[in-house]
Amino acid sequence: QVSLVESGGGAVQDGGSLTLTCTASGVNLDGSLMGWFRQGTGTEREEVAGVWNSGERQYYADSVKGRFTISQDNAKNQVILQMTNLKPEDTDIYYCAGDLDWPQNVDPLRLDTSDFHLWGQGTQVTVSS
């Protein structure tokens, strides 16, 4: 059974840090486009960060540049999102997603939810002021 499972969410104070991990089962993430998205109540799911070309290339939404780092551990079949200097506006449910058919050496202009066909169940991140 193919699945993505997120872990590492929680509650921190303004300026704190968290590391989210997405672990894949039943599928090899190497060579895929993997992304993190977030969504709050009543809002659309928005892009956060993406990684592709076996972890060599990354993309970040403007709102998280300089604070979040995405990486891929192909040996563990995981995608990691390190989040630092967290702000209350980062409070959301964070989702891991995968596009297993993304072509190599093609850079996405942005992360579009319609490109991703494999999704995790989400993990809550809460940042208090």
C-alpha positions in Angstrom: 0.0 0.0 0.0 1.3 3.4 -1.1 1.2 6.1 1.6 2.8 9.2 3.0 2.8 9.8 6.7 3.7 13.1 8.3 5.2 13.5 11.8 6.8 16.1 14.0 4.0 18.7 14.3 3.2 20.4 17.6 2.9 23.6 19.5 5.8 26.1 19.9 6.1 29.8 20.8 6.9 32.6 18.4 10.5 32.2 17.2 10.6 28.5 17.9 11.6 25.6 15.7 10.0 22.4 14.5 11.1 19.6 12.1 8.4 17.8 10.1 9.2 14.4 8.5 7.3 12.7 5.7 7.9 9.0 5.5 6.9 7.1 2.4 5.8 3.5 2.2 5.2 1.3 -0.8 6.9 3.8 -3.1 10.4 5.1 -3.8 10.6 8.9 -3.5 13.9 9.1 -5.4 13.3 10.9 -8.6 9.9 12.4 -7.6 8.8 15.9 -7.0 7.9 16.2 -3.3 6.3 19.1 -1.7 5.0 20.5 1.6 1.8 22.5 1.6 -0.3 24.0 4.4 -3.9 24.9 4.9 -5.9 26.7 7.6 -9.6 26.5 8.3 -11.5 28.2 5.5 -8.4 28.8 3.4 -7.0 27.3 0.3 -4.1 24.9 0.5 -0.9 26.8 -0.2 2.6 25.9 -1.3 5.4 25.9 1.3 8.4 24.1 -0.2 9.4 21.5 -2.8 12.3 19.3 -3.6 13.2 17.3 -6.7 16.0 15.8 -8.8 16.8 13.3 -5.9 17.0 16.2 -3.5 19.4 18.4 -5.4 17.0 21.2 -6.1 14.6 23.1 -3.9 11.8 25.6 -4.1 10.4 27.9 -1.3 7.4 30.1 -1.1 8.3 33.7 -0.4 6.7 33.5 3.0 9.1 30.9 4.3 12.4 31.7 2.4 15.3 32.0 4.8 13.4 30.3 7.6 12.4 26.8 6.3 14.7 24.2 4.8 13.5 21.2 2.8 15.6 18.1 2.2 15.3 14.5 1.1 16.8 11.4 2.6 16.6 8.8 -0.1 18.1 6.1 2.1 15.2 6.5 4.6 12.6 7.4 1.9 11.8 10.6 3.7 11.3 14.3 3.0 12.2 16.7 5.9 11.0 20.2 6.5 13.1 22.1 9.1 11.2 25.2 10.3 12.9 27.9 12.2 11.9 31.4 13.5 8.3 30.3 13.4 5.6 32.9 13.5 1.9 32.8 14.5 0.9 33.1 10.9 2.7 29.7 10.2 -0.1 28.0 12.2 -1.7 25.5 9.9 -2.1 21.9 9.0 1.0 20.9 7.0 0.7 18.2 4.3 3.3 16.2 2.5 2.6 15.5 -1.2 4.3 13.7 -4.0 4.3 13.8 -7.8 5.9 10.4 -8.7 5.8 11.2 -12.4 7.7 14.5 -12.4 10.3 14.6 -15.2 14.0 14.9 -14.2 15.8 18.2 -14.7 12.6 20.2 -15.0 12.1 23.0 -12.5 8.6 23.8 -11.5 7.7 27.5 -11.5 5.6 27.0 -8.5 4.0 24.1 -6.6 0.5 23.5 -7.9 -1.7 21.1 -5.8 -3.1 19.7 -9.1 0.3 18.3 -9.9 0.4 16.1 -6.8 -1.5 12.8 -6.7 -0.2 11.3 -3.4 -1.0 13.1 -0.1 -0.4 12.5 3.5 -3.0 13.0 6.2 -1.5 16.2 7.6 0.1 17.3 10.8 -0.9 20.3 12.9 1.6 23.1 13.6 0.6 25.8 16.1 2.7 28.8 16.9 1.6 31.0 19.8 2.6 34.6 20.3 
